[in-house]
Amino acid sequence: MELQFYGATARVTGSSHILRVNGYTVLIDCGLIQGSREDEAINRQPFPFDPASVNAVVLTHGHIDHSGRLPLLVKQGFTGPVYTQLASVDLC
């Protein structure tokens, strides 16, 4: 099992973590970074991993700092399912 932290490490927003286990890659949250213009410019950069290699996304909740980059993830190649609560689906 391997867990990598890509967001919400040096700042509060932008939650994004990769869990690799038994040959599967799961992205936990795909959040938008909020703050200064420089911080927010990171949202337009490519992901530091290949979105096409992600098997599924687990969205902990619908706040934009946990879900806001999902459209970019799909645009860059993700085709798997997104698992979350019904209330989060409504917010997203």
N, C-alpha and C positions, 0 to 999 in steps of 0.2 A: 504494500500500500504506500502511496506517495501523495502528499498534499502540498500544493504550491499556492502561494498567496500573490495575486496580481493586483488587487485593489484594496483600498481602505487599510493600507499599511503605513504610508507616510502622511496620510490625511484621513479624515473621517468618512468621506464619501467615496463612491466607486467600488463598492463591495464586489469582489470577483475572485473566486478560488477554484482551482482544479483539483479534483480527486481522481487518482488513477488506482484502480484495483481490479485484479483478475482480468486484465486486458481491456477494461472499459475506462473511458474517460468521461467524467461527469463534471460539468461546470456548475458550481454553486453560486448563484447570483450573477448578474451581468449589469452592474450598476454604472450610472452616469456620474462622472466626477463634477463636482460643483465647487465654485470658489472664484479665484481670479481668472482673468482671461487666459493666462498662461496655463493654469490648471485645466480649464475647460477645453483648451485646444487639444489636450491629450485625448479627449473623446473622439476626435476625428482620425486619430492614428490607427494603424492596423493593430490587431491584437497581438500580444507577445507569444501566441500559440496559434496553431492552424484551426480555425473554426470548423473546418470540414472533418477534423479528427475527433470532435466532441460527439459522443454518443447521445447525450441527453443533458438537459439543464434542469436543475432543481432551483426553483425560485422561492426563497424563504418568505417573501412578502412583496407587495406591489409598489412600495415606495420607489420613486425614480432613481434614487441612489443605489437601488438593488436590481432594478429592471430596465433602466433607461437605454442601455446599449444593446438590447435584444434585437431591434431592427437592423443594426449594423452587423451583428453576429450572423444573422440570416443572409444579409447582403454579401457577406464575405465567405459564405459557403456552408453554414450550419443548416442541416436538414432534419435533425432529430426532434424528438418530443420535448416539451417543456412541462414539467410537473410542478403544480402549485395548488393552492386553495382556490375555491370558487370566488371568494371575495377578491383575491389578488387578480384573477382573470378579469373581473369587472373593472378594477382600477387600471389595469394595463390596457 
